[in-house]
């Protein structure tokens, strides 16, 4: 049978799943590095891993893997997850995570797939517009600074009307960002110095 959004609904909308596997307890499964809750979720017929769900919806929609995964992550932003074993040191070490979608979530995504795709695309457009506006605003700020202020670097005291761009300390291994740090070292400031309060306030009120 061909996999479609309707066949996914027919399969999962009536399926039960374990709502809470907290009772299983933490710790690792006796025969694996995965957690007990991970193994419980894997054996739950009402759940699929994110990878399995991606392949299922890929068959139903003919979209590529990345696009399908993006829709799933948008539709279910807080997926159930469990530790799934240790990562090799070559991959940074630590514990792997496996993400799961339950039957209710799979049913919802299948039922409202087109709506989620549309909302995701609209959010991308909105994000792009916001990024473009931010870029334009940064250009306006920089042009105003160039025309009305003087760039100063690594001064030991901040001028009265000053737009700070970085703060640093000079340690044993050279200069480093001192933001939110507290060391017994002198701090130096880089930014833009205004000669008048009027121009400084005008800059702060740029939109």
C-alpha positions in Angstrom: 0.0 0.0 0.0 1.3 3.4 -0.9 2.1 5.6 2.1 0.0 8.8 2.1 -0.9 11.4 4.7 -4.3 9.7 4.9 -2.8 6.2 5.5 -0.6 7.7 8.3 -3.7 9.1 9.9 -5.5 5.8 9.5 -2.7 4.0 11.2 -1.7 6.4 14.0 -4.9 8.3 14.9 -6.4 5.3 16.6 -3.1 4.0 18.1 -2.4 4.3 21.8 1.0 5.2 23.3 2.6 5.4 26.7 2.0 8.9 28.0 4.6 8.8 30.7 7.5 6.4 31.1 9.0 8.1 34.2 8.1 5.0 36.3 10.7 3.0 34.2 13.4 4.8 36.1 16.6 6.4 35.0 20.0 4.7 34.4 21.3 2.6 31.6 19.7 -0.5 30.2 21.5 -3.6 31.4 22.6 -4.8 27.9 23.1 -1.4 26.2 24.5 2.1 26.8 21.0 3.6 26.1 18.8 4.6 29.0 16.0 2.5 30.3 13.5 5.1 29.2 15.0 5.2 25.7 14.5 1.4 25.4 11.0 1.7 26.7 10.2 4.4 24.1 11.8 2.3 21.3 9.6 -0.7 22.2 6.4 1.4 22.3 4.4 0.7 19.1 2.7 4.1 19.5 6.0 6.0 19.1 8.5 6.5 16.3 12.0 8.0 16.4 12.4 11.3 14.6 14.4 9.4 12.0 11.6 6.9 11.5 9.0 9.6 11.3 11.0 11.5 8.8 11.2 8.6 6.5 7.5 7.9 6.9 6.5 11.4 6.0 9.1 11.5 3.2 7.3 8.7 1.5 4.0 10.4 1.9 5.0 13.8 0.7 7.9 13.2 -1.7 9.9 16.0 0.0 13.6 15.6 0.7 14.8 14.4 4.1 15.9 17.8 5.4 12.6 19.5 4.5 10.5 16.8 6.1 12.6 16.9 9.3 12.2 20.7 9.4 8.4 20.5 9.2 8.4 17.8 12.0 10.6 19.9 14.3 8.4 23.0 13.6 5.2 21.0 14.3 6.5 19.3 17.4 9.0 21.7 19.0 9.3 19.9 22.3 9.8 16.2 21.3 10.3 13.5 23.9 13.9 12.5 24.0 16.1 10.0 25.9 19.8 9.3 26.2 20.8 6.8 23.5 24.4 5.8 24.3 27.8 7.4 24.2 29.1 9.3 21.3 32.7 8.3 20.1 35.4 10.8 21.1 35.8 11.6 17.4 32.3 13.1 17.6 32.9 15.0 20.7 32.0 12.4 23.3 29.1 12.7 25.6 25.7 11.1 25.3 23.6 10.8 22.2 20.0 11.8 22.2 17.1 10.1 20.4 14.0 12.1 19.7 10.5 10.5 19.6 7.1 11.4 18.2 4.1 9.7 19.7 1.0 8.5 17.8 -1.0 11.6 18.8 1.7 13.9 17.4 2.1 11.9 14.3 -1.6 11.9 13.7 -1.7 15.7 14.2 1.1 16.3 11.8 -0.4 14.1 9.1 -3.8 15.7 9.5 -2.5 19.3 9.4 0.6 18.8 7.2 -0.2 21.4 4.6 -1.0 23.9 7.3 2.3 23.3 9.1 4.2 23.6 5.8 2.4 27.0 5.1 3.1 28.3 8.6 6.7 27.2 8.5 7.2 29.0 5.1 5.5 32.2 6.5 7.8 32.1 9.5 10.8 31.8 7.3 9.6 34.9 5.3 9.1 36.8 8.5 12.5 35.8 9.8 14.1 36.9 6.5 12.4 40.2 6.7 13.4 40.7 10.3 17.0 39.9 9.4 17.0 42.3 6.5 15.6 45.1 8.7 18.2 44.4 11.3 20.9 44.6 8.7 19.6 47.9 7.4 19.4 49.2 10.9 23.0 48.3 11.6 24.1 50.1 8.4 22.2 53.2 9.5 23.9 53.0 12.9 27.3 52.6 11.4 26.9 55.5 9.0 25.7 57.7 11.8 28.7 56.8 13.9 31.1 57.5 11.1 29.6 60.9 10.6 29.1 62.0 14.2 31.5 60.1 16.4 35.1 59.2 16.8 36.3 55.6 17.0 38.5 54.9 20.1 40.2 51.6 20.9 41.3 50.1 24.2 41.0 53.1 26.3 41.3 52.6 30.1 38.4 54.9 30.9 35.1 55.3 29.2 34.3 58.8 27.7 31.1 60.5 28.9 29.1 60.0 25.8 30.2 56.6 24.6 28.8 53.7 22.5 30.6 50.6 23.7 31.4 47.8 21.1 33.8 45.7 23.1 35.6 45.4 26.5 38.8 43.5 27.0 41.6 42.6 29.4 45.2 41.8 28.5 46.1 38.5 30.2 49.0 36.0 30.1 48.0 34.7 26.7 47.0 38.1 25.2 43.8 40.0 24.9 40.4 38.4 25.7 36.8 39.5 25.9 36.1 40.6 29.5 32.3 40.9 29.3 30.7 39.3 32.4 34.2 38.4 33.7 35.8 39.6 36.9 39.6 39.4 37.1 42.2 41.5 38.9 43.3 43.1 35.7 42.7 46.5 34.2 39.9 46.7 31.7 40.0 48.5 28.3 37.1 49.7 26.2 36.6 50.1 22.5 33.8 52.0 20.9 32.6 55.4 19.6 33.0 58.7 21.4 30.5 61.5 20.9 31.4 65.1 21.6 27.9 66.1 22.6 25.0 64.7 24.5 22.7 65.8 21.8 24.3 63.6 19.1 24.7 60.7 21.6 21.0 60.8 22.4 20.1 61.1 18.7 22.1 57.9 18.0 20.4 56.1 20.9 17.0 57.0 19.4 17.8 55.8 15.9 15.1 53.5 14.4 
